[in-house]
Amino acid sequence: MATIPDSSENTFIGHLLELRRRVLYAVLAIFVGFLLSYPFAQQIYTILAEPLIRIMPAGSHLIYTSLPEVFLTYVQLSLISGFVLALPVVLYQFWAFVAPGLYVHERRLFFPLIFVSVTLFVVGVLFAYFVVFPNAFRFFLSFSGTDITAMPKVDNYLSLIVKFSLAFGLAFQIPVLIVVLVRVGILQIDTLRRGRRYAFLICAVAAAILSPPDVMSMVLLLIPMYLLFELGLLFAARVAPRPWATERPEAATAAESTHEDDIAAAMDAAEASFRRDDEDRPDDRKP
């Protein structure tokens, strides 16, 4: 006997196939971006190394200690650049996968949130590149002298700037995170306002962890993080759910109770009518 396939199982498999297709398109877009970026990997690395090269003392320069180190560094850098070039395609594939499961109002919020999130990420990376890195590198290079010469490795430098650029880009997502959490009802505006001191403490701890290990970089990250927290409160107050989304007013509760009573009365009336019809129907079982 043939087994009827479960519709829920078919739906789950269909989602997996759709996810695989979207991921494949995203990976292909990143690969194309990698191919376009690799011929310019050396120029891109020169741009990224400029904050360090500009302040390095005379006689110091970047070095590599293994033969494939520069090649692998260029490959990593090309992959990162390829992802940046393919980001519009990646975001579209993500949107195409999640859009069928979103409500209309959620779809309207998706693109503004994505645009703001990407913009803040780019601003965070640029802030790290133009403000934080020069000050942090100047602090690190201050320890070099006549007996100590600064000669950073190529791959170590790339890992450092990628790590801290990502950290600053993520730190600048605070307003988006606050708006989303308030919008879905996980956090309340009043609670966030009362917890400003704790928010400042959390920002200080995060800045100490994410920033390069010097006080100047920590302060340069702490100040914008807390300002972004206040900016997130400002925008979250505009998109916060209405009062009846989190609390049930007495009027709404009374209206719901009345509606439920009406439904119960209608069901009782229908049941009584069914019983009367059943009693009036002749009994064919009698001889």
Solvent accessible surface area in square Angstrom, and as a share of the most:
residue,aa,sasa,rsa
1,M,240,1.07
2,A,93,0.72
3,T,125,0.73
4,I,153,0.78
5,P,92,0.58
6,D,77,0.40
7,S,83,0.53
8,S,71,0.46
9,E,97,0.44
10,N,75,0.39
11,T,74,0.43
12,F,124,0.52
13,I,78,0.40
14,G,34,0.32
15,H,103,0.46
16,L,86,0.43
17,L,94,0.47
18,E,49,0.22
19,L,74,0.37
20,R,167,0.61
21,R,98,0.36
22,R,40,0.14
23,V,76,0.44
24,L,97,0.48
25,Y,86,0.33
26,A,14,0.11
27,V,82,0.47
28,L,92,0.46
29,A,19,0.14
30,I,40,0.20
31,F,107,0.44
32,V,81,0.46
33,G,4,0.04
34,F,36,0.15
35,L,94,0.47
36,L,111,0.55
37,S,5,0.03
38,Y,82,0.31
39,P,91,0.57
40,F,119,0.49
41,A,2,0.01
42,Q,116,0.51
43,Q,103,0.46
44,I,45,0.23
45,Y,17,0.06
46,T,76,0.44
47,I,107,0.54
48,L,46,0.23
49,A,1,0.00
50,E,70,0.31
51,P,1,0.01
52,L,7,0.04
53,I,90,0.46
54,R,134,0.49
55,I,37,0.19
56,M,25,0.11
57,P,55,0.35
58,A,111,0.86
59,G,58,0.55
60,S,15,0.10
61,H,99,0.44
62,L,35,0.18
63,I,52,0.26
64,Y,112,0.42
65,T,96,0.56
66,S,53,0.34
67,L,163,0.81
68,P,71,0.45
69,E,10,0.04
70,V,33,0.19
71,F,110,0.46
72,L,90,0.45
73,T,1,0.01
74,Y,44,0.17
75,V,34,0.20
76,Q,92,0.41
77,L,4,0.02
78,S,0,0.00
79,L,86,0.43
80,I,69,0.35
81,S,19,0.12
82,G,0,0.00
83,F,90,0.38
84,V,92,0.53
85,L,103,0.51
86,A,5,0.04
87,L,41,0.21
88,P,91,0.57
89,V,62,0.35
90,V,31,0.18
91,L,47,0.23
92,Y,126,0.48
93,Q,18,0.08
94,F,103,0.43
95,W,40,0.14
96,A,19,0.15
97,F,63,0.26
98,V,38,0.22
99,A,13,0.10
100,P,103,0.65
101,G,70,0.67
102,L,49,0.24
103,Y,151,0.58
104,V,94,0.54
105,H,89,0.40
106,E,63,0.28
107,R,96,0.35
108,R,176,0.64
109,L,60,0.30
110,F,26,0.11
111,F,113,0.47
112,P,70,0.44
113,L,50,0.25
114,I,40,0.20
115,F,146,0.61
116,V,64,0.37
117,S,28,0.18
118,V,46,0.26
119,T,58,0.34
120,L,25,0.12
121,F,66,0.27
122,V,73,0.42
123,V,66,0.38
124,G,0,0.00
125,V,42,0.24
126,L,87,0.43
127,F,48,0.20
128,A,0,0.00
129,Y,36,0.14
130,F,134,0.56
131,V,53,0.30
132,V,0,0.00
133,F,4,0.02
134,P,11,0.07
135,N,50,0.26
136,A,0,0.00
137,F,7,0.03
138,R,125,0.46
139,F,87,0.36
140,F,67,0.28
141,L,23,0.11
142,S,79,0.51
143,F,134,0.56
144,S,32,0.20
145,G,46,0.44
146,T,149,0.87
147,D,126,0.65
148,I,99,0.50
149,T,78,0.45
150,A,19,0.15
151,M,85,0.38
152,P,37,0.23
153,K,60,0.25
154,V,13,0.08
155,D,45,0.23
156,N,88,0.45
157,Y,7,0.03
158,L,3,0.02
159,S,67,0.43
160,L,55,0.28
161,I,6,0.03
162,V,53,0.30
163,K,127,0.54
164,F,11,0.05
165,S,21,0.13
166,L,92,0.46
167,A,10,0.08
168,F,0,0.00
169,G,0,0.00
170,L,104,0.52
171,A,6,0.05
172,F,11,0.05
173,Q,30,0.13
174,I,29,0.14
175,P,8,0.05
176,V,22,0.12
177,L,103,0.51
178,I,10,0.05
179,V,21,0.12
180,V,53,0.31
181,L,44,0.22
182,V,2,0.01
183,R,91,0.33
184,V,94,0.54
185,G,28,0.27
186,I,121,0.61
187,L,53,0.26
188,Q,81,0.36
189,I,22,0.11
190,D,83,0.43
191,T,67,0.39
192,L,25,0.12
193,R,104,0.38
194,R,175,0.64
195,G,17,0.17
196,R,93,0.34
197,R,183,0.67
198,Y,139,0.53
199,A,13,0.10
200,F,97,0.40
201,L,109,0.54
202,I,117,0.59
203,C,7,0.04
204,A,18,0.14
205,V,80,0.46
206,A,25,0.19
207,A,0,0.00
208,A,54,0.42
209,I,127,0.65
210,L,57,0.28
211,S,6,0.04
212,P,4,0.03
213,P,109,0.68
214,D,13,0.07
215,V,115,0.66
216,M,105,0.47
217,S,0,0.00
218,M,58,0.26
219,V,60,0.34
220,L,36,0.18
221,L,0,0.00
222,L,23,0.11
223,I,94,0.48
224,P,20,0.13
225,M,8,0.04
226,Y,47,0.18
227,L,111,0.55
228,L,17,0.09
229,F,13,0.06
230,E,48,0.22
231,L,67,0.33
232,G,0,0.00
233,L,6,0.03
234,L,102,0.51
235,F,97,0.41
236,A,0,0.00
237,A,47,0.36
238,R,181,0.66
239,V,44,0.25
240,A,36,0.28
241,P,33,0.21
242,R,160,0.58
243,P,93,0.59
244,W,154,0.54
245,A,67,0.52
246,T,68,0.40
247,E,122,0.55
248,R,161,0.59
249,P,57,0.36
250,E,154,0.69
251,A,81,0.63
252,A,38,0.30
253,T,54,0.31
254,A,60,0.46
255,A,63,0.48
256,E,78,0.35
257,S,51,0.33
258,T,80,0.46
259,H,112,0.50
260,E,111,0.50
261,D,95,0.49
262,D,85,0.44
263,I,81,0.41
264,A,51,0.40
265,A,62,0.48
266,A,64,0.49
267,M,127,0.57
268,D,90,0.47
269,A,63,0.49
270,A,64,0.50
271,E,83,0.37
272,A,42,0.32
273,S,44,0.28
274,F,137,0.57
275,R,145,0.53
276,R,140,0.51
277,D,81,0.42
278,D,74,0.38
279,E,139,0.63
280,D,119,0.62
281,R,136,0.50
282,P,105,0.66
283,D,64,0.33
284,D,134,0.69
285,R,215,0.78
286,K,146,0.62
287,P,184,1.16
